[in-house]
Amino acid sequence: MTRRQLLRSLDSAELTEWTAYWNLEPWGEEKADYRTGLLASVMCNLWKSKKGKTYKPEDFMPKTKRRRNWMTNPKQIWAYLCSALGKPDKKD
């Protein structure tokens, strides 16, 4: 799907709605990483000593340079929507 095709079928308001939805309920690999980190932190906290470090899900997630609000960049929004919809990211 090209950008023009996307813009013909998806207006700015709907794109904004999808972005807001993703910010509330993210899907994809970040969500999967968080679930795995949550499970790992629960298991480690069950077996830690009383004075040991309390683990958080983020302690077990891959470190990336991406900020939490990375979906504000239009190119990244486009690439993510294409991947979420299973469409190749072709340029105009």
Buried (B, 14 or more C-beta within 10 A) or exposed (E): BBBEEBEEEBEEEEBEEBBEEBEEEBEEEBEEBBEBBBEBBEEBEEEEEEEEEEBEBEEBBEEEEEEEEEBEEEEEBBEBBBEEEEEEBEEE
